[in-house]
Amino acid sequence: MHAILSQRGNIWLTSRLRRASYSVPANIVEGASRESKKDYLHFLYIARGSLSETQYFIHLAQRLDYLSSEEAEALRQQTKVTFACLHGLI
């Protein structure tokens, strides 16, 4: 039973992680198509929130042993680079 719950949890978490990470560029693109800089900035902040959500799901996946420490650290480093790029846009 634990294996089934663990597998379902992994599928749920993977889905949430993908959704959060895909939201980052999607919000940047949507904001870039807006008429005003204010709207663009609003979507950049939404993208930043999605990136923070992505970081949380990486942390959770590691805590639940779905990711090794090395995998989680590699993903954290990628989010840091992405945060830096996003900060530059903002």
Backbone hydrogen bonds in HBPLUS format (Angstrom, degrees):
<---DONOR---> <-ACCEPTOR-->    atom                        ^
c    i                          cat <-CA-CA->   ^        H-A-AA   ^      H-
h    n   atom  resd res      DA  || num        DHA   H-A  angle D-A-AA Bond
n    s   type  num  typ     dist DA aas  dist angle  dist       angle   num
A0005-LEU N   A0001-MET O   3.00 MM   4  6.34 165.6  2.02 158.3 161.6     1
A0006-SER N   A0002-HIS O   2.77 MM   4  5.91 157.3  1.82 150.1 157.5     2
A0007-GLN N   A0003-ALA O   2.88 MM   4  6.00 154.6  1.94 142.5 149.2     3
A0008-ARG N   A0004-ILE O   2.92 MM   4  6.17 162.3  1.95 151.1 155.9     4
A0009-GLY N   A0005-LEU O   2.82 MM   4  5.98 156.9  1.88 147.6 154.5     5
A0010-ASN N   A0006-SER O   2.90 MM   4  6.07 152.1  1.98 143.6 151.3     6
A0011-ILE N   A0007-GLN O   2.95 MM   4  6.22 156.7  2.01 149.3 155.2     7
A0012-TRP N   A0008-ARG O   2.90 MM   4  6.13 163.5  1.93 150.4 155.0     8
A0013-LEU N   A0009-GLY O   2.84 MM   4  5.98 168.3  1.85 151.2 154.8     9
A0014-THR N   A0010-ASN O   2.85 MM   4  5.90 160.3  1.89 146.5 152.5    10
A0015-SER N   A0011-ILE O   2.99 MM   4  6.12 158.5  2.04 145.8 151.6    11
A0016-ARG N   A0012-TRP O   2.97 MM   4  6.26 159.4  2.01 151.5 157.0    12
A0017-LEU N   A0013-LEU O   2.85 MM   4  6.02 160.9  1.88 153.2 158.6    13
A0018-ARG N   A0014-THR O   2.94 MM   4  6.13 163.2  1.96 150.6 154.9    14
A0019-ARG N   A0015-SER O   2.98 MM   4  6.16 165.2  2.00 149.5 153.8    15
A0020-ALA N   A0016-ARG O   2.95 MM   4  6.14 164.7  1.97 150.7 154.6    16
A0021-SER N   A0017-LEU O   2.95 MM   4  6.11 163.9  1.98 150.5 155.3    17
A0022-TYR N   A0018-ARG O   2.85 MM   4  5.98 158.0  1.90 155.3 161.0    18
A0023-SER N   A0019-ARG O   3.08 MM   4  6.15 135.0  2.29 138.5 149.8    19
A0026-ALA N   A0022-TYR O   3.34 MM   4  6.35 157.6  2.39 145.2 151.4    20
A0027-ASN N   A0023-SER O   2.92 MM   4  5.88 156.5  1.98 144.9 149.2    21
A0028-ILE N   A0024-VAL O   3.20 MM   4  6.49 152.6  2.28 147.3 155.2    22
A0029-VAL N   A0025-PRO O   2.92 MM   4  6.13 165.0  1.94 154.0 157.2    23
A0030-GLU N   A0026-ALA O   2.94 MM   4  6.12 161.8  1.97 145.5 151.1    24
A0031-GLY N   A0027-ASN O   2.89 MM   4  5.94 159.4  1.94 142.4 148.3    25
A0032-ALA N   A0028-ILE O   2.93 MM   4  6.12 151.3  2.02 145.7 153.6    26
A0033-SER N   A0029-VAL O   3.25 MM   4  6.51 132.7  2.49 141.5 152.4    27
A0033-SER N   A0030-GLU O   3.21 MM   3  5.37 139.2  2.39  98.3 109.3    28
A0034-ARG N   A0031-GLY O   3.09 MM   3  5.35 163.3  2.12 110.2 115.3    29
A0040-TYR N   A0036-SER O   3.12 MM   4  6.41 159.7  2.16 143.6 149.5    30
A0041-LEU N   A0037-LYS O   2.83 MM   4  6.01 163.8  1.86 151.5 155.4    31
A0042-HIS N   A0038-LYS O   2.98 MM   4  6.22 152.6  2.06 144.2 152.0    32
A0043-PHE N   A0039-ASP O   3.09 MM   4  6.45 155.8  2.15 151.4 156.1    33
A0044-LEU N   A0040-TYR O   2.97 MM   4  6.32 144.0  2.11 146.0 157.1    34
A0045-TYR N   A0041-LEU O   2.99 MM   4  6.31 152.1  2.07 151.1 157.7    35
A0046-ILE N   A0042-HIS O   3.07 MM   4  6.42 146.1  2.19 140.5 150.4    36
A0047-ALA N   A0043-PHE O   2.89 MM   4  6.12 153.6  1.96 142.5 149.6    37
A0048-ARG N   A0044-LEU O   2.91 MM   4  6.21 148.6  2.01 141.9 150.7    38
A0049-GLY N   A0045-TYR O   3.03 MM   4  6.32 149.5  2.12 142.1 149.6    39
A0050-SER N   A0046-ILE O   2.97 MM   4  6.34 152.0  2.05 148.1 155.9    40
A0051-LEU N   A0047-ALA O   2.91 MM   4  6.20 147.6  2.01 146.6 155.9    41
A0052-SER N   A0048-ARG O   2.99 MM   4  6.29 149.2  2.09 143.7 151.8    42
A0053-GLU N   A0049-GLY O   2.95 MM   4  6.23 151.7  2.03 144.5 152.6    43
A0054-THR N   A0050-SER O   2.90 MM   4  6.17 148.3  2.00 141.1 149.9    44
A0055-GLN N   A0051-LEU O   3.00 MM   4  6.33 154.4  2.07 144.9 151.0    45
A0056-TYR N   A0052-SER O   3.04 MM   4  6.38 153.3  2.12 145.6 152.6    46
A0057-PHE N   A0053-GLU O   3.03 MM   4  6.37 159.9  2.07 152.3 156.7    47
A0058-ILE N   A0054-THR O   2.99 MM   4  6.28 147.7  2.09 149.2 158.4    48
A0059-HIS N   A0055-GLN O   2.98 MM   4  6.24 162.0  2.01 150.3 154.9    49
A0060-LEU N   A0056-TYR O   2.81 MM   4  6.12 160.9  1.85 154.4 159.9    50
A0061-ALA N   A0057-PHE O   2.87 MM   4  5.94 157.9  1.92 140.6 146.8    51
A0062-GLN N   A0058-ILE O   3.04 MM   4  6.29 152.8  2.11 147.5 154.4    52
A0063-ARG N   A0059-HIS O   2.97 MM   4  6.27 161.2  2.01 150.9 156.2    53
A0064-LEU N   A0060-LEU O   2.93 MM   4  6.15 146.4  2.04 149.9 158.7    54
A0066-TYR N   A0061-ALA O   2.76 MM   5  5.02 155.8  1.82 165.7 161.1    55
A0067-LEU N   A0061-ALA O   3.29 MM   6  5.65 138.5  2.47 117.1 114.3    56
A0065-ASP N   A0062-GLN O   2.97 MM   3  4.94 159.2  2.01 107.4 112.2    57
A0072-ALA N   A0068-SER O   2.93 MM   4  6.13 168.2  1.94 156.7 159.9    58
A0073-GLU N   A0069-SER O   2.92 MM   4  6.03 156.3  1.98 143.9 150.7    59
A0074-ALA N   A0070-GLU O   3.01 MM   4  6.20 157.2  2.06 145.7 151.6    60
A0075-LEU N   A0071-GLU O   3.04 MM   4  6.30 158.4  2.08 149.0 154.7    61
A0076-ARG N   A0072-ALA O   2.83 MM   4  6.08 152.2  1.91 147.3 155.8    62
A0077-GLN N   A0073-GLU O   2.93 MM   4  6.17 154.1  2.00 148.3 154.5    63
A0078-GLN N   A0074-ALA O   3.13 MM   4  6.43 149.7  2.23 141.1 149.0    64
A0079-THR N   A0075-LEU O   2.97 MM   4  6.31 150.7  2.06 147.0 155.0    65
A0080-LYS N   A0076-ARG O   2.95 MM   4  6.25 147.6  2.05 145.5 154.6    66
A0081-VAL N   A0077-GLN O   3.11 MM   4  6.41 156.9  2.17 147.2 152.1    67
A0082-THR N   A0078-GLN O   2.99 MM   4  6.22 158.8  2.03 145.5 151.8    68
A0083-PHE N   A0079-THR O   2.77 MM   4  5.98 154.2  1.83 147.6 154.7    69
A0084-ALA N   A0080-LYS O   3.00 MM   4  6.25 153.7  2.07 144.8 151.6    70
A0085-CYS N   A0081-VAL O   3.03 MM   4  6.39 157.7  2.08 150.2 155.7    71
A0086-LEU N   A0082-THR O   2.85 MM   4  6.06 161.7  1.88 152.0 157.7    72
A0087-HIS N   A0083-PHE O   2.76 MM   4  5.92 157.4  1.81 150.2 156.6    73
A0088-GLY N   A0084-ALA O   3.02 MM   4  6.27 150.3  2.11 141.5 149.3    74
A0089-LEU N   A0085-CYS O   3.08 MM   4  6.48 145.9  2.20 143.6 152.6    75
A0089-LEU N   A0086-LEU O   3.06 MM   3  5.06 118.6  2.46  93.9 109.0    76
A0090-ILE N   A0086-LEU O   2.93 MM   4  6.26 155.6  1.99 151.6 158.6    77
